[in-house]
Amino acid sequence: MIRYIYANDLHAYPKLARSMFLDRADQFKTRLGWEVTVDANGEERDEYDALNPLYVIWEKADGTHGGSMRLLPTTGPVMINDHFSHLTGGVHIESPLIWECTRFCLARDTDPNTAAALMLAGGEVMTGFGVKHYAGVFDARMVRIYRLIGSSPEVLGSQGAGRDKISVGLWEFTPEAQARVAQRAGISPQLSRLWFERAFGRKTRQRMAKSA
């Protein structure tokens, strides 16, 4: 199932939280070789985890992490502006209607539909919080994954070539995209909405950057 958890509330889900940060270390440090910080407990964290982001997490049946992504409004510090503005020609992306999506992570043994489930959940956040677009940096390996899921971004800028190519993209979530992603995830839109409502209630108002 999908969990929506702010960083300040992760302490209530110790097993889920620890396995998420361990899987992040495994994916980004061990498998991809990124220059990320792994602490003495084997967990990967950065300065943006300290800004109370919203985590969208696929929780496996045993209560551990299957996949996740991290969301922050672009009205505050975000990676695309702090570290990747060269990909957009120096233009900062800043709007209460645009949130950044980072640390898209999949556990080694997760269900093959987990990536699509996370994308579907991301659409629920957009609908519930009045967000119009997600922005994020992605590498070449993700292009095929996005295409398979049925939710490819508009590319705003790129650098490099082949497997070393990185890009910054902008996603929207149309009803047509939702239908494609839901089918790929094997999750009905009704169940997806139920998980969101359990986290935030049925009458979630549009929350802009200052409330995230």
Order of alpha helices (4+ residues) and beta strands (2+ residues): beta-alpha-beta-beta-alpha-beta-alpha-beta-alpha-beta-beta-alpha-alpha
